[in-house]
């Protein structure tokens, strides 16, 4: 019986090989099509910051204060980031260049190329400072929260210098350097204070954009 089973398996395999050889033109056609399929296009999520983007963001935010304004406003990454950088007094030094923003998952990222000495002077890099070039890319990732009417914060959750992550415990020192030691009551030690209209009630980050919600008018449910 074992011999018969082996013979039967050999017959089946032989039949498969013969079938593939007979219909090779058909299945090779699909193989060639698959090999020639171009790779999927990855959408570029990073957008440059600009005064124009900041102006669009400010107009959208200010519209929430109007009695007839929209219930919410959708902003792109560079619109909200440009607004935040301007309103917060500048998250990067004036010597920074190539400033860009992106929404990745539920995090708003802002990155730029800055002189390493401007970051190293805060002491957050420690001995790592000696391993870096004169100018490096710095990435700030965080979430946006409304603290109270008229005041929000950009809370930093992820800070990278090139591919090196800054320990979370050191982020407050970096924030202190960015703000030149100025502390806003109610704002977290690892966050930048951002003045916002009193009508802003909530901010949600997802799907490549930031959605801002206004406070419902008196007498209306949220």
C-alpha positions in Angstrom: 0.0 0.0 0.0 2.9 2.3 0.8 4.3 1.8 -2.7 0.9 2.4 -4.3 0.6 5.7 -2.3 4.0 6.8 -3.5 3.2 5.9 -7.1 -0.1 7.8 -6.8 1.6 10.9 -5.5 4.1 10.8 -8.3 1.3 10.5 -10.8 -0.4 13.6 -9.4 2.8 15.6 -9.3 3.5 14.6 -12.9 0.0 15.7 -14.0 0.5 19.1 -12.3 3.8 19.6 -14.0 2.4 18.6 -17.4 -0.6 21.0 -16.9 1.7 23.9 -16.0 3.8 23.3 -19.1 0.8 23.1 -21.4 -0.8 26.3 -20.0 2.4 28.2 -19.4 1.5 31.0 -21.7 -1.6 31.8 -19.6 0.0 31.7 -16.1 3.3 33.4 -17.2 1.1 36.3 -18.5 -0.1 36.9 -14.9 3.4 36.5 -13.5 4.8 39.1 -15.9 1.9 41.5 -15.1 2.6 41.1 -11.4 6.3 41.8 -11.8 5.6 44.9 -13.9 3.1 46.4 -11.4 4.5 49.7 -10.2 5.0 50.1 -6.5 2.2 51.9 -4.6 2.5 55.6 -4.5 3.1 56.8 -0.9 1.4 60.2 -0.3 3.8 62.8 1.0 2.4 63.9 4.4 5.0 66.6 5.2 3.9 70.1 4.3 6.0 73.3 4.5 5.1 76.0 7.0 4.5 79.4 5.6 2.9 82.8 6.5 0.1 82.0 4.0 -0.7 78.7 5.8 -0.7 80.5 9.2 -3.1 83.1 7.8 -5.5 80.4 6.6 -5.3 78.7 9.9 -6.0 81.9 11.8 -9.0 82.7 9.5 -10.4 79.2 10.2 -9.9 79.5 13.9 -11.3 83.1 14.1 -14.4 82.0 12.1 -15.3 79.8 15.1 -15.8 83.0 17.1 -18.5 84.3 14.8 -22.1 83.9 15.9 -22.9 82.5 12.4 -19.6 80.6 12.1 -19.2 76.9 11.5 -19.5 74.3 14.3 -16.0 73.0 13.5 -13.1 73.7 11.2 -10.7 71.2 9.5 -7.1 72.4 9.2 -4.2 70.8 7.4 -1.0 70.0 9.3 0.9 73.0 8.0 -2.0 75.4 8.7 -2.3 74.5 12.4 1.4 74.1 12.8 2.1 77.5 11.2 -0.5 79.0 13.5 1.0 77.3 16.6 4.5 78.3 15.8 3.5 82.0 15.3 1.2 82.1 18.3 3.6 80.3 20.6 6.4 82.7 19.9 8.3 80.3 17.7 9.1 76.6 18.5 12.3 76.9 16.5 15.1 79.5 16.5 15.1 82.1 13.7 18.1 80.3 12.2 16.0 77.2 11.5 15.1 76.2 7.9 13.1 73.6 6.0 10.3 73.8 8.6 7.5 71.2 7.8 4.5 69.7 9.6 2.6 66.4 9.3 -0.2 64.6 11.1 0.8 61.0 11.7 -1.8 59.0 13.6 -3.1 61.2 16.4 0.1 63.2 16.7 1.0 66.6 15.1 4.6 66.7 14.1 6.7 69.8 13.3 10.3 69.4 12.1 13.1 71.7 11.0 16.9 71.8 10.5 18.4 73.8 13.3 22.0 74.6 14.6 22.8 71.8 17.1 24.2 74.3 19.6 20.7 75.8 20.0 19.4 72.5 21.3 22.6 71.4 23.1 22.7 74.5 25.3 19.6 73.2 27.1 21.6 70.2 28.3 19.0 67.7 27.1 21.5 65.9 24.7 24.2 65.2 27.2 27.2 63.4 25.7 25.1 62.9 22.5 25.8 66.5 21.5 29.4 65.6 20.5 28.2 63.0 18.0 26.1 65.3 15.9 26.7 67.6 13.0 26.7 71.4 13.2 23.1 71.4 11.9 20.6 68.6 12.4 16.9 67.9 11.8 14.8 68.3 15.0 11.3 66.8 15.1 8.6 67.8 17.7 5.6 65.6 18.0 2.6 66.3 20.3 -1.0 66.8 20.9 -3.1 70.0 21.1 -5.3 70.6 24.1 -7.7 73.4 25.1 -6.9 74.3 28.8 -9.5 77.1 29.3 -11.2 79.7 27.1 -8.6 81.6 25.3 -5.7 79.3 26.1 -4.5 76.0 24.6 -1.3 74.0 24.7 0.8 72.0 22.3 2.1 69.2 24.6 5.2 67.5 23.3 5.2 63.7 23.4 8.0 62.8 21.0 11.2 64.9 20.4 13.9 63.6 18.0 17.2 65.0 17.0 18.1 63.2 13.7 17.2 59.6 14.7 17.9 60.0 18.4 14.9 60.4 20.7 15.2 62.9 23.5 14.1 61.2 26.8 10.7 62.4 27.9 12.0 63.5 31.2 14.3 66.0 29.5 11.6 67.6 27.3 10.6 70.1 30.0 14.1 71.5 29.9 13.9 71.9 26.1 10.5 73.7 26.5 12.0 76.0 29.1 14.7 76.9 26.6 12.2 77.5 23.8 10.1 79.7 26.0 13.1 81.4 27.6 11.9 80.3 31.0 8.5 82.0 30.7 5.9 79.8 32.5 2.1 80.1 31.7 -0.1 79.0 34.6 -2.0 75.9 33.8 0.3 74.8 30.9 2.2 71.6 31.4 5.9 71.7 31.8 6.4 69.7 28.5 4.0 72.0 26.6 4.0 75.3 24.7 1.3 77.8 25.5 -0.9 78.8 22.5 -3.4 81.7 22.7 -6.7 80.6 21.0 -10.1 82.2 20.7 -12.4 81.7 23.7 -14.9 80.0 21.4 -12.5 77.0 20.9 -13.8 74.0 22.8 -11.9 71.0 21.6 -9.2 69.8 19.2 -9.0 66.4 17.7 -6.1 65.0 15.6 -6.7 62.1 13.2 -6.7 61.1 9.5 -4.1 63.6 8.4 -5.9 66.7 9.7 -6.7 68.6 12.8 -10.4 69.4 13.6 -11.3 72.3 15.9 -14.7 72.5 17.5 -16.4 75.6 18.7 -18.2 76.1 22.0 -22.0 75.6 21.3 -24.0 78.9 21.6 -25.9 79.3 24.8 -29.1 77.2 24.9 -27.8 74.7 22.3 -26.6 71.2 23.1 -23.0 70.4 22.1 
